[in-house]
């Protein structure tokens, strides 16, 4: 699985911990910034560089970290087919994948520590869409995905 990871200054320390874990566990992950605290990239720049590359399939998934995770999520979600969710714990990271089919995990460096961020990333990457859902709920998720796609098409075109 090809991944992207990125942060602003507020998420830098957490990003470095997640990046180290990804490398240690054999993931192919590209750091798209901030890579040097002397050349800090703002959240909107990082998210707007990563999201199109998830959108076009260059990366299957991504992890973005800013102060709260909200800024990265807001910007990344401007791109059709990108589903970025700001999560604050392992359960929300799991459900972002299982329920929302999120392809970008956003976290806050002011909210979660490095160890929690690694656990959240591990869970996010290990969870499949509709995993562990009841049959009726999984069927609804597939119906909902069609409706979300229709909404996106009405906004962005096909």
C-alpha positions as a printed NumPy array, in Angstrom:
array([[  0.   ,   0.   ,   0.   ],
       [  1.398,   3.364,  -1.046],
       [  0.829,   6.072,   1.577],
       [  1.448,   9.785,   1.992],
       [  2.037,  11.526,   5.299],
       [  2.216,  15.22 ,   6.034],
       [  1.97 ,  17.82 ,   8.759],
       [  2.294,  21.438,   9.623],
       [  4.46 ,  22.631,  12.519],
       [  1.846,  21.698,  15.143],
       [  1.734,  18.105,  13.934],
       [  5.423,  17.646,  13.176],
       [  6.459,  15.598,  16.253],
       [  3.46 ,  13.286,  15.934],
       [  4.084,  12.899,  12.189],
       [  7.677,  11.898,  12.818],
       [  6.563,   9.191,  15.272],
       [  3.942,   7.832,  12.851],
       [  6.414,   7.975,   9.959],
       [  8.982,   5.991,  11.971],
       [  6.363,   3.355,  12.807],
       [  5.318,   3.108,   9.159],
       [  8.913,   2.569,   8.057],
       [  9.582,   0.02 ,  10.817],
       [  6.524,  -1.926,   9.684],
       [  7.322,  -2.006,   5.984],
       [  4.881,   0.593,   4.686],
       [  5.809,   2.576,   1.592],
       [  5.119,   6.098,   2.866],
       [  6.233,   9.397,   1.355],
       [  6.611,  12.438,   3.615],
       [  5.127,  15.376,   1.724],
       [  5.94 ,  17.939,   4.38 ],
       [  6.716,  19.552,   6.698],
       [ 10.115,  17.829,   6.662],
       [ 12.18 ,  20.568,   8.296],
       [ 11.053,  22.912,  11.059],
       [ 13.099,  25.661,   9.388],
       [ 10.817,  25.388,   6.341],
       [  7.34 ,  24.95 ,   7.79 ],
       [  4.435,  24.298,   5.452],
       [  0.997,  25.535,   6.601],
       [ -1.791,  22.972,   6.931],
       [ -3.666,  24.194,   3.858],
       [ -0.582,  23.779,   1.665],
       [  0.181,  20.257,   2.878],
       [ -3.431,  19.09 ,   2.601],
       [ -3.824,  20.636,  -0.853],
       [ -0.7  ,  18.797,  -2.037],
       [ -1.621,  15.424,  -0.527],
       [ -5.36 ,  15.233,  -1.293],
       [ -5.084,  15.426,  -5.106],
       [ -2.567,  12.589,  -4.992],
       [ -5.04 ,  10.464,  -3.05 ],
       [ -7.742,  11.56 ,  -5.468],
       [ -5.752,  10.435,  -8.535],
       [ -4.595,   7.162,  -6.969],
       [ -0.924,   8.032,  -6.532],
       [ -1.513,   7.182,  -2.871],
       [ -4.135,   4.768,  -1.607],
       [ -4.372,   6.47 ,   1.786],
       [ -2.774,   9.296,   3.716],
       [ -2.198,  10.571,   7.236],
       [ -2.322,  14.331,   7.85 ],
       [ -1.538,  16.015,  11.157],
       [ -2.041,  19.643,  12.176],
       [ -2.955,  21.174,  15.533],
       [ -6.432,  19.659,  15.798],
       [ -6.774,  17.656,  12.582],
       [ -9.708,  19.837,  11.562],
       [ -7.819,  22.178,   9.227],
       [ -6.254,  19.324,   7.272],
       [ -9.653,  17.625,   7.064],
       [-11.448,  20.742,   5.816],
       [ -8.934,  21.335,   3.018],
       [ -8.514,  17.682,   1.988],
       [-12.277,  17.231,   1.705],
       [-12.428,  19.878,  -1.03 ],
       [-11.254,  17.209,  -3.483],
       [-13.78 ,  14.832,  -5.064],
       [-13.384,  11.27 ,  -3.82 ],
       [-11.27 ,  12.274,  -0.852],
       [-12.769,  11.37 ,   2.508],
       [-10.665,  12.876,   5.279],
       [-11.815,  12.483,   8.87 ],
       [-10.349,  14.222,  11.914],
       [-10.116,  11.564,  14.617],
       [ -9.218,  11.764,  18.287],
       [ -8.954,   8.09 ,  19.227],
       [ -8.574,   4.531,  18.029],
       [-12.33 ,   3.925,  17.849],
       [-12.996,   6.991,  15.693],
       [-10.098,   6.015,  13.387],
       [-11.569,   2.522,  12.994],
       [-15.087,   3.794,  12.347],
       [-13.853,   6.44 ,   9.894],
       [-12.724,   3.518,   7.726],
       [-15.532,   1.046,   8.496],
       [-18.444,   3.475,   8.205],
       [-17.177,   6.379,   6.105],
       [-14.609,   4.606,   3.911],
       [-12.189,   7.415,   4.789],
       [ -8.98 ,   7.45 ,   2.805],
       [ -7.23 ,  10.145,   4.833],
       [ -6.758,  10.008,   8.594],
       [ -6.384,  13.47 ,  10.126],
       [ -5.144,  13.949,  13.667],
       [ -4.243,  16.802,  15.973],
       [ -0.739,  17.125,  17.372],
       [ -2.216,  19.179,  20.221],
       [ -4.76 ,  16.449,  20.934],
       [ -3.094,  13.052,  20.567],
       [  0.4  ,  12.049,  21.595],
       [  2.78 ,  10.054,  19.433],
       [  1.848,   6.664,  20.916],
       [ -1.875,   7.245,  20.435],
       [ -1.277,   8.506,  16.882],
       [  0.602,   5.305,  16.04 ],
       [ -2.242,   3.159,  17.424],
       [ -4.789,   5.205,  15.487],
       [ -2.781,   4.859,  12.279],
       [ -2.33 ,   1.136,  12.806],
       [ -6.083,   0.689,  13.275],
       [ -6.979,   2.969,  10.359],
       [ -4.728,   1.042,   7.973],
       [ -5.897,  -2.368,   9.216],
       [ -9.619,  -1.612,   8.91 ],
       [-11.571,  -2.225,   5.719],
       [-14.766,  -0.498,   4.672],
       [-17.783,  -2.178,   6.34 ],
       [-15.502,  -4.366,   8.473],
       [-17.284,  -5.844,  11.519],
       [-20.592,  -4.198,  10.607],
       [-23.898,  -6.014,  10.761],
       [-25.154,  -7.126,   7.332],
       [-27.979,  -4.579,   7.315],
       [-25.605,  -1.731,   8.209],
       [-23.058,  -2.755,   5.567],
       [-25.842,  -2.865,   2.955],
       [-26.858,   0.654,   3.967],
       [-23.255,   1.877,   3.742],
       [-23.107,   0.685,   0.128],
       [-26.391,   2.476,  -0.642],
       [-25.134,   5.613,   1.086],
       [-21.904,   5.53 ,  -0.941],
       [-23.938,   5.735,  -4.137],
       [-25.779,   8.784,  -2.782],
       [-22.544,  10.479,  -1.676],
       [-21.087,   9.868,  -5.138],
       [-24.196,  11.463,  -6.681],
       [-23.799,  14.486,  -4.424],
       [-20.156,  14.814,  -5.461],
       [-21.083,  14.521,  -9.137],
       [-23.668,  17.296,  -8.728],
       [-21.018,  19.555,  -7.229],
       [-17.896,  18.62 ,  -9.198],
       [-19.287,  16.985, -12.32 ],
       [-18.462,  13.478, -13.433]])
